[in-house]
């Protein structure tokens, strides 16, 4: 078994082969609108772009997504029918804004995909805030998009937790071109609150990182808490540039605390300060902090004693759970991943990346000779993905682009790593 460092090094070598830089052939302001409306891509080569934060605290998760995507592509020998598939990996973060999607860089990535006339899929963003930027650009051009990790409800619906004008403002072409393979935050919020109720919580205090993801999820947690009878004693926004959060932490008097944010928004410090201020408070986090950069003290994560008090929700399940369900696709993923990278327990986001690419490839296969027709592809993706047997389980994509999967995994920290504990059954609004 290779160490995580060695398999990431191997992945970097692969990226040297797969990650091409495509020069933009227009100005930065040219978002373009060609390629939609059923216009076919000429030739027998199609391009699939990946756009993820490859710097900062999300680097390992993003590399896990890429490893999964490349594995799925390798399984079909980089080809669907008569079409060869070219894979281009882009970084949506910057040195000045690492660990998350930089808005300007994300817009540039989306425009690059638009300007490449062979683009047939765009896989990203990792962060919901990034997708708020890329989705309108790609939608206008008719480019199908799948995210491996977006959970913000407003990208697809106007359910509680969304903001005015959502989701319509993300679809200027007035047709749906976007899908995601993870349940939205109305489900995750319910899963977190369900866990807290099971743990005996009577009240909770929320901090959110003010991002699209963190603030939106916090609203969903509040709603679920109300529905399940928990008292919300506060929902405070945090500043990623603050040196510490001791003054905010002093306000926490609830028996349970939720940090609704991502590691890159200084959430290691948030959890450390809350844990120090309230030695008995139970700590909970979402998938945004379920990564080694947060869980492993050796990687700059929270101390082990804080980790022992912390639980997470993640939309994927453990290998043993998949085996109990006789999920052949999941077992194949884990076996092939270990054979390719020497890693038997990959970061949970590897399976998201794998299914993101697998869904894209299955969509292209389903439309046959029209795999070079963007309209045919996004119509198939959003309208005709039904009862798909995948590594994540059997699911459909609804008319909004949302998965019908609802199970969340409860994760604990063991040996510095997020480790699957059990399945959480939760429903939106619960």
Helices and strands as residue ranges (DSSP letters): H 4-18, E 45-52, G 56-58, H 59-75, E 79-80, E 83-91, H 103-115, E 119-123, H 128-141, E 144-147, G 153-155, G 168-170, E 178-180, H 185-198, E 203-208, H 212-228, E 231-237, H 246-249, E 256-260, G 263-265, H 267-277, E 282-285, G 287-289, H 292-295, G 297-299, H 304-307, E 310-314, H 319-324, H 328-341, H 349-367, G 368-370, H 374-383, E 388-390, E 393-395, E 408-414, E 417-424
